[in-house]
Amino acid sequence: MRITCPNCGQRDLREFTYMGHAVALNRPAADADLAQWDDYLHNRDNPAGPTDELWYHGAGCTAWLKVRRDTVTHVISDAWLVMPPSKGVK
């Protein structure tokens, strides 16, 4: 699988680290019951089809990307820069 980094161009998957789904999680209140905390910590949606994911280009420009990938076919349709590369990295 290849990911097109907005900074570096098309790169092999091995240059990136998958960091999870790019969705906001609703953290329970500090005094929430154990069932709410259990659900927050352990249960995630597992959609079939196009999904937005976070990827870190650690072996490249060190940028964070939001990647749209189809979880059925693994086809990547787009990638956006979420956070620019770390300072001092070219």
Secondary structure, 3 states (H helix, E strand, C coil): CEEEECCCEEEEHHHCEEEEECCCCCCCCCCCCHHHHHHHHHCCCCCCCEEEEEEECCCCCCCEEEEEEECCCCCEEEEEEEECCCCCCC
